[in-house]
């Protein structure tokens, strides 16, 4: 269960980082008309860092996708190998959720 939470937070981090990257790209485009040697140097460094960060996030996203597919496949194999146990677990979770909802 902790692994699922970690994967969800990792996905949220990727989504948040994509927003930051998009905002940084917009800022770089908006300041393209500014002049000055120091400004151009900082802008080039920011573009380079942004490119590296985007590449790393693409790798992390691909790794997350591979892990998610592997988990789904393992779950599918388990359910096909142990159908009655899977039904029992699902019934147990349903009972607990029903009891929790019924208390309100």
C-alpha positions as CSV (number, residue, x, y, z in Angstrom):
1,X,0.0,0.0,0.0
2,X,2.9,2.4,0.8
3,X,4.3,1.7,-2.7
4,X,1.0,2.9,-4.3
5,X,1.2,6.1,-2.2
6,X,4.8,6.6,-3.3
7,X,3.9,6.1,-7.0
8,X,1.0,8.6,-6.7
9,X,3.2,11.2,-5.0
10,X,5.9,10.6,-7.7
11,X,3.2,11.2,-10.4
12,X,2.1,14.4,-8.7
13,X,5.7,15.6,-8.5
14,X,6.1,15.0,-12.2
15,X,2.9,16.9,-13.0
16,X,4.0,19.8,-10.7
17,X,7.4,19.9,-12.3
18,X,5.9,20.0,-15.8
19,X,4.0,23.1,-14.7
20,X,7.2,24.7,-13.3
21,X,9.0,23.9,-16.6
22,X,6.2,25.4,-18.7
23,X,6.2,28.6,-16.5
24,X,10.0,28.9,-16.8
25,X,9.8,28.5,-20.6
26,X,7.2,31.2,-20.8
27,X,9.4,33.5,-18.7
28,X,12.4,32.9,-21.0
29,X,10.3,33.6,-24.0
30,X,8.9,36.8,-22.4
31,X,12.4,38.1,-21.6
32,X,13.9,37.3,-25.0
33,X,13.9,41.0,-26.0
34,X,16.0,42.0,-23.0
35,X,19.5,43.0,-23.8
36,X,22.8,42.8,-22.0
37,X,25.7,40.4,-21.9
38,X,25.1,39.2,-18.3
39,X,21.3,38.7,-19.0
40,X,22.1,36.6,-22.1
41,X,24.5,34.5,-20.1
42,X,22.0,33.8,-17.4
43,X,19.3,33.1,-19.9
44,X,21.5,30.6,-21.8
45,X,22.3,28.9,-18.5
46,X,18.7,28.7,-17.5
47,X,17.7,27.2,-20.9
48,X,20.5,24.6,-20.5
49,X,19.3,23.7,-17.0
50,X,15.7,23.5,-18.1
51,X,16.7,21.1,-20.9
52,X,18.5,18.8,-18.5
53,X,15.6,18.9,-16.1
54,X,13.1,18.1,-18.8
55,X,15.2,15.1,-19.9
56,X,15.4,13.8,-16.4
57,X,11.7,14.1,-15.8
58,X,11.0,12.3,-19.1
59,X,13.2,9.4,-17.8
60,X,11.4,9.4,-14.5
61,X,8.1,9.4,-16.2
62,X,9.1,6.5,-18.4
63,X,10.4,4.5,-15.4
64,X,7.1,5.2,-13.5
65,X,5.1,3.9,-16.5
66,X,7.2,0.7,-16.6
67,X,6.7,0.2,-12.9
68,X,2.9,0.8,-13.2
69,X,2.6,-1.7,-16.1
70,X,4.6,-4.3,-14.2
71,X,2.4,-3.9,-11.1
72,X,-0.7,-4.2,-13.2
73,X,0.6,-7.3,-14.9
74,X,1.6,-8.9,-11.6
75,X,-1.9,-8.2,-10.2
76,X,-3.5,-9.7,-13.3
77,X,-1.5,-12.8,-13.0
78,X,-2.2,-13.2,-9.3
79,X,-6.0,-12.7,-9.8
80,X,-6.0,-15.3,-12.6
81,X,-3.9,-17.8,-10.5
82,X,-6.0,-17.2,-7.3
83,X,-9.5,-16.1,-8.2
84,X,-11.2,-17.1,-5.0
85,X,-8.6,-15.4,-2.8
86,X,-9.0,-12.2,-4.9
87,X,-12.8,-12.4,-4.5
88,X,-12.4,-12.8,-0.8
89,X,-10.1,-9.8,-0.5
90,X,-12.4,-7.7,-2.6
91,X,-15.4,-8.8,-0.4
92,X,-13.4,-7.9,2.7
93,X,-12.5,-4.5,1.5
94,X,-16.1,-3.9,0.4
95,X,-17.4,-4.9,3.8
96,X,-15.0,-2.6,5.6
97,X,-15.8,0.3,3.3
98,X,-19.6,-0.4,3.7
99,X,-19.2,-0.4,7.5
100,X,-17.3,2.9,7.4
101,X,-19.8,4.6,5.2
102,X,-22.7,3.2,7.2
103,X,-21.4,4.8,10.4
104,X,-21.9,8.4,9.1
